[in-house]
């Protein structure tokens, strides 16, 4: 993972990720700006969040493969309440179905689309937070 999570009085630290047993390779790939997800060697299904077995074929054999970072917005919300110091409202959260299959929660960067966001194509970008932490985010596809 990249960056420091030290906060300053002017800028709160980015909340650290919750690290499970299988999350290290994911966050390393984000910090290197080349998103990789677990991929089953038995059936080829990508999975996120990572885990010990494939939910499709129950194989325990997997490795980490790069993904395109392209997908489609399935759902979205704009929060107007202040929950975390590093995220001042209003801010959005989107659910993206990656082209490789997994569902991914993140934020949409840039100008928000007018009207309904569902079905809009997006592409992965990497946002460097003020404290240097790198997060996967999305922008509308051209």
N, C-alpha and C positions, 0 to 999 in steps of 0.2 A: 504494500500500500504506500501511496505517495503522500508526502506532506506532513505537516505537523498539525496536531489538534489543540495546540495552545491557543487559548482565547485572549483577546485584548479587550479592554473596556469598550472600545468602539465596535469590535466585531466578535460575536460569540463563535465558539468552535463548532465545526460541523459535527453532528452526533456520530460517534463511531459505529461501524456496522456491528450487528450481533453476529458473532463468529461461532458457527456450529462446527462439528467434526469435519465437514466436507467443503467448507466455504473458502479456505485459503487460496486454492487455485483460481477461483472466480475473481476474488479481489486483487490478486496479483495480475491477472489478465487486464482488469480495469486500469490498474495503475500503469500498466505498460501500453495502454490504449489499443488493445487488440482483444476484444471480448471473446472469451471461450466458455463453452458450457460442456457439461458432462454429456457424453454420447455413448450409447450402448454398443458394445462390439458385437452383441448377438443379433440385434434387429435394426440398429442404426438410428434409433429414436434419441433425440436430444431431450434432456430434462433440466428443469429448473423449478424449484431449488434443487441443488445436488443432494444425492442420497446414496445409500449402500446398494440398492437394487433397482433394476429397470421396472417401472410400473407397467410397461407394455408386455414384456416377455419374462420378467422375473430373473433375468440374468444378473449376476454379480460382476460381470466383466465389462468395464467401461474405461474410457480415457477422455481427455479434454480436447475438444476440437473448436477451431474458430467458427464463428457464425457471421452471417452477413450484416446483422444489425438492422435489417429492414423488417417492417411489419405493418400492422394495421391497428388503429385505435379501436378497442372494443367498448371501452367505457371511460368516463372522465368526470372530474368534479373540481370545482374551484372552492378552496377553503378561505373563509373570511375571518376565522377565529385564529388567534395566535397560540399555537400549541408548543412550538419549539423555538428557542431564542434565535437560532440561525436562519429560520424561515419566517420572514415577515409576511403577513397577509397583504393582499390576496396572493395565493399561489395555487397552482393546479397540480393534480395527480392524475396520471393516465394509466390505463391498463392496455398493454400492447400485446397482440398475438404476433410473436416473431414468425417470420416465414418458415423457420425450422420447426415450429410447433409450440414451444413453451410460451406461457403467459408471463409477462414481465411488467412490474409496476415501476413507474418513474415519473418524470416531469417533462412537459413540453416546453422547450426553449423558444425564444423569439416571439413573434406576433401570434396571438391566439387566433384560430380561425373563427369566422363569423358563423353563427348558427350551430348546428349539430356537428360535433367532432367525430362521431362514430363513423367508422369506415374510411377515415382519412389515412392515407399512407404516410409513414414516418421513417426516418433514418436515424441511426444511432450517432451521437456526438459525445464528446467527453468534456465535461464542465470542470474547470479547476476552480474550486471554491476559494474565497478570500484567504483562508488559512492554509491553502496549498493542497487540500485533499481533492482527489479526482473522483468524480461521480459519473456514471453513465446516464445520459439524458437523450432526448429525442428532439428532432426538428421535423417540420412538415417536408415531405419529399417533393422534389420539383416535378 
